[in-house]
């Protein structure tokens, strides 16, 4: 949790400059953050957390105060409110489309309206600002809820605190109540020094635990008398509950029940695992080194009763052996030699590689080479999009689903920024598995090993938890493909008879397991309905990603209704808080959205689409227009990035270059008729050269005409100006562009006609695509934090972390002319200064080419 301030100059609403300073600056005494508390209550794994921060503006002028919070990705925000001068401003959860209209209305009127958000590995962030009058207080209150997930035999409560300065009243308090009894509780933080460690107070009884951390303002300081604080990082609590050798723990309250199932001391089930490893050219360098390191460690962890196989692929598929092999020491040693020889090359044929692994397992099963009571799984690791063989994602998903036929599990690991995570996520969940993103970082090897450890010890398969039809309804998912060691199954539902306090449950599963029945012990509380709603919404969101269109639409509609009913901020909803009026008499909404890892861009669409359209719409949408503005729309993040490129008139830039498909797009800029009175030299794109090498086609489009060259002949065509002055260029089997003509009054003293360039469909471009636009076709990972006032009041600055750089960026908006060629529509975006330095690879001058159809 972070609170920052800036002092507003007296003429703030007239466009004057604002002076920004964080709370560790010389002027920090103007605003005092005097209270910061995090209060978590956990009842039977369901966590309810309230973050509260209070600040006082001690200055004689107004201050803009920013509140930044990081919360777990698995959590749903349930409330955000502000208290200013005794007035409470409470958030309201709305359907995302309605919230978006409110947002766009505010942006179009020049107001800052959005909660800034970015997603990390386990946490997501948002920031909000409000103008506080002199000598006034503000209180920010954020509430979120989550069902804690059991991994590696424990639950984890993660709280991130970044107060920037010592705080007079600082508290982290967590209360845990577990009716099954608490087995252990550990608390630690990455900022705990030897002096701070004794301040962590922990009281544990049979069923309750109380953990608190309340350092004084002096104890928070890095050094005596200095303003720096050592409180900066994650405070983590880990615990587990006692587990009897029964069916589990069932709790009933107010007509709802929840059933926790994680029986102790079950023997592990032997597994048969096929590792399918991408060795395409994009895996070269550090990624391939880390993959080899992880595989070598994983092979050492195999048990001798396990069977395994290794498949490496690019456009070709190579197997270590033609069938699975028992994990003896001799076989593992031989496999490690094979792994050390894997090297990156070629393109990506995911379809045939996965099908090879499926056929291996099916053949070995038919020939009875594998243990009868063992579990079959495939682990796929890839860093890119399929671009060889069958390359349409929905066809690959269909082929894999048909081949597997429910007989095994598929786990998918997406390595890096450019992988089509949505494609992998759907494919794994359709085949009783799950997907995980592996971040390109120094710890990628540990990430790979950690994922394997999570899924490598199946205890039961095909687990069914059965409840009497005449007693319960509205059940959450009650069939599970696997139960892994250290995890837990959770089922919730509603009782048909609220007075019922006893009912029979049966559990069936494949493994070393007998049918068990519950103990007659039922626990009461007041949390089960919200836990049931949370779990139901999570599962409906998963169902909305795969299956028949009507099933997906139905799941989406139900998830939306429940999100609104229970006030959860989910991918289908937003929380809207109306800020108090500013000095110019206007107010503006703040929009809090839910971020999810690699999920579809459901920001504006609640209806299901075909898999092909979904893949395209969720990928970045790129265009270039104006003088010249480059815009990268990112549906997954509900956000956009933008930058300008300034150079001498006549310069030709490479926009898109794909050596594998033979696509090339270059553009030439033109200057205005003369330098404007303010001395500013503006340039615009006026001519594009488009090449499809495979088809032998060259196309030149300018503000005056179109020329097509094919088979050695030029064909001149007059520019056909349609009603909306747009030209659609479709290059067979690869890409579709739209070029817009912006007509300017012929006698204008400065301006000329110019062109805009928009990409409609580019999903068949390869992973090798590059260029000023092309490098962003497969997405980009970044984080935005430290929101603060900028040079213009309605355009705040922030810090962006992208491609290993720390950049100062500015919130603004650019025009998208797709639907309205004359006026355009505002697109809010983060503007990267200095010709996109730090965002684009290399320098802008690296993209200059010598001719309209040249690559150098």
N, C-alpha and C positions, 0 to 999 in steps of 0.2 A: 504494500500500500504506500503510495507516494502522494504528497500534497506539495504543489509548487505555486509560486505567486509571481505576479508582475505588477508594477505600478503603472496605472494608466495616466497619461498626461491629461491636463484639463480639457483639451479639445479632442478627446478620444473619438467622438462620433463624427468628427469632420475629416477623418482620414489622416490625422497626425500620427507620428511615430509613437510606438510604445517602447518602453524600456523594460527588457526582460532580465530577471535575475532569479536564480533558484534560491532555495532557502539557506544556502551556504555562502551567499554573496555579502558584500558590505552593507547592503540595504535590507538584509533579511529581517531585521528587527521590526520592519513596518508591519509584517504579518507574523503572528505567532501561532504555530500549530501546537496547541497545548494538550491535546488528548488524541490518542490512537489506540483502539482496542479491537481485538479479534476474539469473538466469543462463539465457540462451537459446542453444539450439543449433539451427541451421537446416541441414538436409541436403536439397538439391534441393527447395527451397520448403516442406518440411515442418518446422514449428517446434515444438520441445519446450522449454517454459519452466518453470523452477522458481523460485518466490518464497519466500524464507526470511526470517523475522523472529525475533529472539531478545530476550527481555526478562528482567530480574532484579527480583524484588520485594525491595527493600532494607529494607522496613519490618518492624516487629515484629508486624504483624497481616496477615491475608490480604487480597489485592487481587483485584478482578475486572478482568481484562484483556480488551480487545476487539481483534480482528484484522479489519480491513476490507480487501478486495481488489477491484480493478476489473480486468476482463479483457475481451478482444475478444468481441463477440457471436458471431463465427464459430468461436470456440474451444470445445472440449469439455474440461471438467475430467476428469482421469484419476486424481488422487489428492489427498486432503487428510489431513494427519496432524499430530498434536501430540506433542511430547516433554516430559514433565513429570517432574522428579526421576528421570530415567533410564528412565521408563516410556513406551513408544511406544503411542499410540492411533491406529490406522490406519483410514481410511475404507473402506467397502465399498459397491460399486455394487449397488443392488437395484432390482427392478421398482417403479415409482412407487407402485402400490397398496399394496404391502407396506410401503414406507417411510412412506406416509401413515398407515397404521394404527399404526405405532410412534410417529409424531408425535402423533396424536390421543390415544393412551394417555397420553403424557407431559403434554399440555396439560390433559386432564381431571383429572389428579392435581395440577394447580396448578404445574407446572414450566414454565420457559421452554425451548422445544424447537427453535425454527426458526432457520435461517440467514436473516437479513433480506436481501431482495433487491429491487432496482429496476433498471430498464433505461433507459439513455440512448440517444443516437443510434448510437454505435458501440461502447459499452462496457456491460457489466453488472456488478453489484456483489453481494457478499454479505458479511455480518459474522458473526463467531462470538465468543463470550465464554467464559472459563473462570476459575474461582476458583483463585488460586495462593497457596499457603501462604507464611508469612513466610520470608524469606531463600532463596526457591526460584527456579529458572529455568523458563522455558517457551520452547519453540521451535515456531513455526507453519511448516508447509511445504505449499504449494499447487503442484500440477503441472497444467499444461494443454497441449493440443496443438491445432494448426490447420494447415491447408494454406493458405499465403499465396496470395491472389488477385492476379493481375496487372491493374492498371488504369492507363490513361494511360501505358503503357510502363514501369511499375515495380512492384516489390513493396514492401510497407510493413510494418514491425514496430513496433507501438505499445505502449509501456510507460507506464502511469500510476503516478506515485509521489507520495505525500502524507505524508511522515513527521512533519509537525507540529512537530518539534523537531530540532535537529542530532543526528546519530547518529555514534557513535564509529567504527563499521565500516560504511561505506556503499559499495556497489558495484553498478553495472549493467554486465554483461558479455555480449556477444553474439559468437558464433562462427558464421560462415557458410561452408558448403562447397557449391560448385556445380560439378559436373564439366564443364559447358559452358564454364566460364570466366566471370569477373565483369567486366561492362562498366563499372560505376561503383558507388560506395557514398557516400551522404551521410548525415550524422547531425546532428540538431539538436534543440533542446528550447525550449519557450516560456518557460522560466525561465533560460536561459543568458545570463548577463551577460557583459560583456567580460572580467571576471576569471575566470569559469568556463569560457568557451569553449575556452581552451587545454588544459583538463583532459580534453577528449574526445580520447582516443587512438585512432587508426585505422591499422591495418596491412593492406594489401591486396596479395596476390600474385595469380598467374594464376587460381587456382581457390578461394582461401581469403581470408577477411576476418576480422579481429579488431577489435572496437570495444569500448572500455571507458570508463567514467566513474566515478572514485573520488575525489571531493573529501574532504579532511580535515574534521574537525569544525569547525575554525576557518573553512575556506573555505566551509562551508555557511551560516554565520551571515549574516543580513542586515546586521548591524552588529557591530563588535568588542565582544565580551563579552556581547552580548544573546542571548536564547534563541530568537528568531525565526529560521526557516530560509527561504532563498530557493529551496529544492528543493520545488517544488509545481507539478505539471503533467505534461505528456506528453513523453517522450523518444522520438523517432521516427527510425527508420533506414529509408532508401529505397535500393533497389538494383535492378539488372537484370543479365541474363546475356548473354553473347555468343550470337549466333544465326547459324548458317551457313545457306546457301540449300539446305537439305535438308528432309526430312520432319519433322525435329525431333530430339529427344533421347529415347532409350529406355534405361532402366536396369533391370537384372535382378539379383535377389538372392533366395536361399533360396526359389526356386520362385514368386516374384511379380515382376511387371514394372510399370513406370509409364512412360507416354509423354507427353511435353510437346510441344505443337504450337503454334507461333506464328511462322510463316515471315516473314522480314523483307521489306521493300520491295515488298509487294503494292500495286497501285494500288487506290484506293477505288472502290467500286461506286456508281453513281448511285442515288439513293433517291427514292421517291415517298411522301410523308408527309402524312397528314391529321391536323391538330390538332383535337381535340374538347374544347371548353372549357365547363365548368359555369359558368353565370351566374345560378344560382338565388339567392334572397335571402340564404342563409347565406354566400355568397361576398362580400357587401358589405363596404365599408371597406377595411382594409389588405390583406386577402387578394386582392381584385380588383386593387388597385393593384400589388401584387407580381407577380401573374400577367401583367398588361399589360406591366410592365417586363421580365419574363423573355421573353415572346413577342417583344417588339420586338428584344431582343438576339439571340434565336434566329433570327429572320427574316434578320437581317444576316449570319448565319453560313452561310446556305444557299448551295450552289454553283449556278452557272448551269445545270448539266446536271440538277439536281434538279427535281422537280415537287412542288407542295404545294397544300393546301386548308385552309380554316378553317371550322369549324362551331362555333357557340355554341348552348347549349341551356339551357332551364329546362323548363317543360311544353311549350313550343314549340321547334321546331328551325329555326335560321336559318343558311344557308350564305353565305359571301362570294361564291362563284361556284358554278355547278352542276357543274363538273368541275375536275380538278386543273389547275394553271397552272404554266408554266415559271418558274423563279426568276430571271427577269431583274431588273435594277435597277428598271425601271419598275413591274413587277408587285409586287415587294417593297415599294416605296414606297407603292403603292396599298393593299396589304394592311395596312401599318402604320397607315394612316388608319382602316381598318376596326377594327383592334385597339384603337385609342385610344377608339373609341366603344362598346366592350363595357361594359355596366353590369349590375349584379346586380338580379334580380327573380325572382318566381315560385318554383315547386317543381322537382323533379328528375326528368327522364325520361331515364335513362341508356340504356335499351333502344333507343328510337327514334333517339337521337343516334348511338350507335355503329353501328347498322345503316345509317344514312344514310352514314356514312363508308365502311363496307364496300361498299355498293352503288356509291358513287363510284369506288372503285378497280377493282371488277369491271367496271363499264361502260367505263371508260377503257382497261382491258386488252383487252376484247372489241373495242373500236373502234380498237385499235392506236395510241393517242395517246401511249403511254409507251415508253421504251426497253425493248427485249426483254430485255437483260441488266441489269436494275435490280431493286431490292428494294422491296417494298411494306410500309408500316407505318402503324399508327394509334397516336397518342399521346393517351390520355384523361386529363384532369385533372378531378377532382371532390373536393368536401369533405364529401359527405354520403351518406346512404342513399337509394336510389331510392324515390320516393313518388308518382310520377305515371306513368300508362300501365301497362305491365307492371312490377310493383314487387317481385315475389318473386325474390330473388337467384338461386335455382336455375333459374328459367325464363329469366331474362336470360342466364345462362351458357349454357344450352342453345340459345337463339336465336342468340347470337353465335357459338358454336362451329359450329353448323350453317351459318350464313351464310358464315363465313370459310372453312370447309372445308379448312383447312391451306394456304391460298393466300397468306397474309400474316401479319404479326406484330402483336400488340396489346400495347402498353406502357401500364401504368396508374399514375398518380400520385395518391396519396391525401393530400389537403391537410388537416392539422389533426388534432384529437383525436377528432372525432365520426364520421369516415369509417368505413365497414365495410371495414376493410383485408383481412380474410379473404376476403371476396367478390371484391375486386379481385385479390388474390393468385392465387386459384384461376383466375379468368377469364383472366388474362394468361398463366399457365403452360399453360393448355389451348390457347392460341393462339400458341405459340412466342415468348412475350414474358416480361416480368418486371414486378413491381410494386415501388414504392418509396414510403415515407411521406415527405411533406414537412412538416417541423415548423413550426408557427406561431412565427416568430421574425423578428428583423430581417434575417437572412440568407436568408430563404425564396427570394428572387429568385435568389441564387447557388446554392441547392440545386436549383432547377428547371433553371438553366442547366447545372449540373454533370451532372445526369442526362441531359439531352439530349446533351451532349458525349460521354458514355459510350456512347450507342447510335447516334449520328448518322453514324458512319463504318464501315459494313459493308464488309468486305474479301471475305468468302466467304459463301455461303448454302448450306444443305442439305449440310453437311460430314459425310462418312462416313469413319470410320477403320476399315479392315477388317483383321482378323487371321485367320490360318488356323484353321479349326475343329478341325483335328486337333492343334493346338499349344496353344491357350489355352481357358480357360473362366472362368466367374464374372466376366465383363467388367462394368465400370461402364458408364455410358452412353457409346455410341460414335457416336451421331448427334446433330448440333448444328444448330439452325436457322440460326445465324449465327456468324461470327467477326468481332468488332469490332476496329478498330485499337487497339493498345495492350493487348489482352487476351490470353488464352491458353486453349487447350483441353487438358484433362488426362484421360487414360484410364488405368485400371489394371486388372489382372486376374491370374489365377493360371495358371501353366504346368502343363500335364498331365504333362510330363516335367521334373522338377527339374534334370536334368543338361543340359537344352537351353540353349545359349548363342547361338542365332541363329535368327531366323525372319523371314519376309517380311511386310511391312506395306504396304498401299495406302491412299492418301488421295484421296478424290474430293470435289469441291466446285464450286459454280456461281460463276463470276467469271473474272477474268483469271488462269487457273490451269491448270497441267498436272499430270497424275497423277505422283506422285513416290514414290520408294522410299527406304528408310532406308540410312544409312551403316552399315557393319559395325563399329560401335563400341558396346560395351556397358559400362556402368559398374556397379560392385558396391558395395553398402553394406548396412546392416542396418535400414533404415527402411521398405522398400517394403510390407511386409505391413500395418503400421499405417496407412500412407497409403491403401492400398487399402481397408481397413476404414472409415476416416474418410470417404472419398469415397462408398463404397457406402451407408453409413448416411445421409449427407446426401441422397443421391438417393432412397433408399427413403422417407425422411420426406416428400420432395416428392411422390412417387407416392401416398402414403397420404392425400393431400388431395383427389384428384380421380380420376374413373374409376368403374367399376362397384363396388358395395359389396364383392364378394368380392375384387376386386383390391386395394382399399384395405385390407381386413382382412389380406390376405396380406402386403402391403408393411409394414404396421404390425408384424405378428408377426415378420417377418424382421429388421426394424430393431431391435426389442426384443431378440431373441436375440443379435444381433451387438453391441449396446450392452453387454449383460451379459458376453458372451464377452471383449470387449476393454476392459472397464471404462471406458466413456465415459459421462459424465453428459449425457444427451440429453433431449429433451422426454418420453421414455418411461421414464426412469430417474431415480433420485435417489441421492446418495451419503450414507450414514449413518455418522456418527462418534459413538461413545458417549463422553460426557464422563466424567471421573473422578468418583467419589462426592463429594458436597458435605458440608457439616458436619452435615446432618441424615441422612446415610447413604444418600441417593438419588443415582441417576445419571439422565441424560436424554440422548436422542439429538439430534444436530444434523443437519439435513436440508439438503443442497445440491441445488437444482433448476436446470434449464436454462431460461433465458428466451429467447424468440424474438420477433421483431417481428411483432405482429399475427397470430400463428399461433393455431390452434384450441386450446381448453383441453383438451389431452389429459392433463391431470393425473391424472384418475381413470378415463379411458376408453381402452382400447386397441382397441376394436372400432370399425369405421366406422359412421357414421350417415348418414341422408339429408341432402342439402344443407340442407333447410329446418330440420331439427332441429339440425344443426350450427350454423347461423347463430344460432339462438335460444340454444343452450346456451353458445356462446362469448361472448355478450353479457353485460353486467352483470345480475346477479339482485338485485332490490331488494325489501326488506321493512321493515316497521316494527312493532315489538312492545314490550311492557314499558312503561317509565315516562318518556317513550317513547324507545326506541332506534331510530335509523335505521341500517340496514345495507346496504352496497353490496358485493356479492360480485363479484369480478373474475376469472373463470376464466382469462383470458389471462395474468394475473400470478400465479395461484394465491394470491390474497391478498384481503383485505377491508378496507374502511374503515367506521367507525361514528362516530356523534355523537348526542348527546341534544338535545332541544329543551325548554326549561323556560319556562313562562309561567303566567299566572293561570288557574285553572279557569274553564271556559266559553269560552276563546279558540278561535276557529275558524281553522285553517290550510289553505292551498291545498297539496295534495300533488301533484296531477297536473293540468296544463292544456295541452290541445293544440287551439289555435284552428282548425287545418286540419281535423282529424277530428271536432271538436266534443265531445271527451271532457273531462270535468271531474270531479275527485275532491277533495272537501274533508273535513276531519275535525275534530271538536270534542273538546277534552280535558275531563276531569272530575277533581276532586281527591279525595283520600281523605276518609273520613267525618269525621275530625278530625286535627289536627296530631299527629304522633307525638311521643313524649317527647323525642327528640333535636332537635325543632324543625324537622325537614326536611319540606318540602311537596312531595309527589310528585303528578304528574298522569299520566293515562292517556287514550288515545283510547277513547271510549265510543259515538261516533256518527259515521257516514260519510254523506255525500251524494254520489251518483254520477249524472252527467248524460251522456246521449248525445244531443246536440242534433239530429243528423241523424235519429235514430229518434223524436225527441220523447219520450224516456223519462227519468224521474227516479226514482231509487231511494234510499230512506233505510233504512239498516241501523243498529240500535242494539243494546245489550245486552238489550233487552226485546222488540223486534219488528222486522218488515220492512214498509215501505210502498212501494208501487209506484204511480207517477203516469204515466198515458199518455192522450193525447187528452182532457185536461181532467178526468179522473176519478181520484180516489184509491181505491186498493184496499188495504185493510188485511189483512195476513197475519200470523198468529201466528208467532213465531220457532220454526222447526223445528230442534230440537237433535238432530243426528245423534250416532252413537256417538263420533265424534271432534270433535263440536261445530264443524264447518266448513261454510261456505257458499261455493259457487263461483259467481261472477258472470261471465257471458260476454256481452260486448257485440259484436254481430254485426260481422264483418269488421274488428275492430280490436284488441280487448284482452281478456284474461281475468284476473280477480282472484280471490283466495281471502281470505275474512275468517274469522278464528278467534275463537271465543268462549272466554274464560278465566273459568271459574266460580270464585267465591270463597265460602267458607263464609259463609252469610247473616249469622251473628251475629259475624263477625270485627269487632273493635273499630275497625280502621282501613281495611282494604282493601275495594274494591268489584269487581264484575265489570268486565272491560274487553275490548277487541277488539285483534286483530292484523291487519295488512293485508299481503298477499303478492301479488306480481305473477308470474303464470305465463307469459303470452304477451303481449308488447307490441310485436312486431316491425313491426306496421303503423302504429304511431304515427309522426307526421312528425318532421322535424328541428326543428320549432318547439316541440316539447313542452318544458314547464318545470314548475316547482313544486319543493317541498322534495325530492321523490323524482324527479319527471320530468326534472329537469336532468341526471340521471346515466344516463338510459336508453341513451344512445349512448356511454357509456364516459367515462373521465377519465384523463389522463396525470399521473403524479406520480413523484417519486423519494424514496426513504428512505435516509438515511445517518446517520453519527455515532451509532450505537447506544451507549447508556450506561445506567447504573442509574437507576431511577426511585425514587419515594417508597416503593413496595412492592417487595420483592426480586424477586418473580415477574413484575413488570410493568415492563420496561425502557422508558426514554424513547428518542426518536430525533428527528432533524430531518427534516421533510418539505418538499419543494419542490413546490408545486402552485399553478397559476393565478397565477404571479408572486409568491406569498407564501412566506415561510420560517416554518414552524410547528413548535412543540414538540408532539410526539404521544407517546402512550403505548400500549404493546402490552398488549392484554387480550383478553377474549372476551365475546361476547354469545350469547343463546340463539336458536336457530332451531327453531320448533315445527312445521315442515311435516310431518315424519314422526312426531313424538312430541308430541302436543298437551299431554300431561300434564307430561312432564319436559323436553322439548326436547333439543337437541344443541348442544354448544359450537361456536361459530364464532370462531376467532382473528381479530383485527382490529386495525387501528391506530385508536385513539380520538382524535378531533379535539375539543379542549376548547372551552369558551365558545360553546355552541350552534352548533358547526360553523363558527365564524368563520374565513374564509380558504378553506374548502372549498366552502361554498355561495356562490352569487352573492348579493352584498349582505348584508343583515342578516336575522336570523330574523324580525324584526318586519315585514319587507317582504312576508311571505307571509300575514299576517293578513288575513282577509276578514270582511265584515259579516254574512254569512249562509251557511247550509249549501249553498245552490245559487248563491251569488254569486261573481263574479270579482273584486270589489273590496271 
